[in-house]
Amino acid sequence: MFEAAEIGHRIDKETYDARVPELRKALYEAQYELRQQGRFPLIILLNGIEGAGKGEVVRQLNEWMDPRLIQVETFDWQTDEELARPPYWRYWRRLPPKGRTGIFFGNWYSQMLQGRVRNRIDDARLDQAIDSAQRFERMLCDEGALIFKFWLHLSKKQLKQRLKLLKNDPQHGWRLSPLDWQQNRTYDAYVQHGERVLRRTSRDYAPWYVVEGADARYRSLTVGRILLEGLQAALRMPARPRPHPHGAPLTASLDGRGLIDSLDLNRALERDEYQRLLGAEQARLAGLMRDKRFRRHALVAVFEGNDAAGKGGAIRRVAAALDPRQYRIIPIAAPSDEERAQPYLWRFWRHIPARGQFTLYDRSWYGRVLVERVEGYCTQADWLRAYSEINDFEEQLVNAGVVLVKFWLAIDQATQLERFKEREGSPFKRFKITDEDWRNREKWPQYIDAINDMVDRTSTSVAAWTLVEANDKRYARVKVLRTLNDALEAAFAREVR
């Protein structure tokens, strides 16, 4: 793969000067068309041999295009804030919005290659990192992103020549870094593992382009031309192609009953028993959150359920047990303009807590396979692929030490109607009932189908759903607290094994 980049291409100055004005004009026009259409972001990954010109390429692109529409991100060193969260959090929070360009130095490929070359990870861990990168990029492309991946290459001989020249150059010697010298010592291993990564991650939706980096003019023109042609083609395309959706039902049940239908919604607690159990579970939660072992974890609780199922009341009882500095409640409503300009999961990634913190999501990423599915706010292809994207997202959280607990609070139609009428008649609760709530009642069967599919496809060994019988609010609140406590204790127990 890399041999083709060692031919020794050269562009003379006259040819370069003749080609640049036209290329620059076309890139500038394409960049503004990208902004005007606002349909997708452009993401550029720069990897390769140290000294092959990655920094020079970025400077050239900033000169040829409008730098105000380009955000350059580097990920060489992880901050304390990043170390306290799942690895991909640092990339999610810096994704460019639709209509803009992001250039990523030191991206996920740099991290995995450096880890393998320095023997911090073995081949099996490298393969896991490769699979994670492919899932991430596929998700970004399915959300509309246009990704270019460049590997700027130097032969071993060219690298040594560069190091020698810079070492003896008093004006430019400062450009040499410890990473350059390390690259010289580990060149063979870096190329070996790099070729493995490129072979496995060059896909039709995000291919690699290997560019010879020895000649600056050839390198710049090649990168510029590839970007221009790919961007122009994407801008001409009226819509990104989508896979043909399946028409068959997802959850097959011979008797027509799903998990939600099988719940015993008559479970209840008497007031005295409720008060006793509530106080005990709240005290237990407060103690677990103060436990020093919690500093190695974060806690995420997802609250979903039928309208008027009591999510807000359950969240208040959880919060009442804690110091307000320990938790954040994230209410999820219709996405803002800023959120619509990003991939679907972006607005949830940005709120993932650091270790020692607790985030409660009042509704969540499951909106895509519930309300968006039923109301037609996204395509069938979008919500069908969301199941695997959500499972992958949750697995990343758990692998990073997050204790993830997911609640579905279920009530029957009669109880919902009773609560709706109670809200309408109360001056303190009237704001909780909207015309949309009444419209959703008319689609009860469609929502039940969506809920059953959701539980069936996203209740995994990594992140199982807890179905809460919520006709009786007291019973539901105690079950929520007890489940959170059991999950934390189980996570602490696993540390001992």
Buried (B, 14 or more C-beta within 10 A) or exposed (E): BBEEBBEEBEBEEEEBEEBBEEBBEBBEEBBBBBBEEEBBBBBBBBBBBBBBBBBBBBBBBBEBBEBEBBBBBBBEEEEEEBEBBBBBBBBBBEBBBBBBBBBBBBBBBBBBBBBBBEEEBEEEEBBEBBEBBBBBBBBBBBBBBBBBBBBBBBBEEBBEBBBEEBEEEEEEEEEBEEEBEBBBEBBEBBBEBBBBBBEBBBBEBBBBBBBBBBBBBBBBBBBBBBBBEBBBEBBEEEEBEEEEEEEEEBBEEEEEEBBBEEBEBEBBBEEEEBEEBBEBBBEBBBEBBEEEBBEEBBBBBBBBBBBBBBBBBBBEBBBEBBEEEBBBBBEBEEBEEEBBBBBBBBBBBEEBBBBBBBBBBBBBBBBBBBBBBBBEBBEBBBBBBBBBBBBBBBBBBBEBBBBBBBBBBBBBEEBBBBBBEEBEEEEEEEEBBEEEBEEBBEBEEBBBBBBBBBBBBBBEEBBBBBBBBBBBBBBBBBBBBBBBBBBBBEBBEEEEE
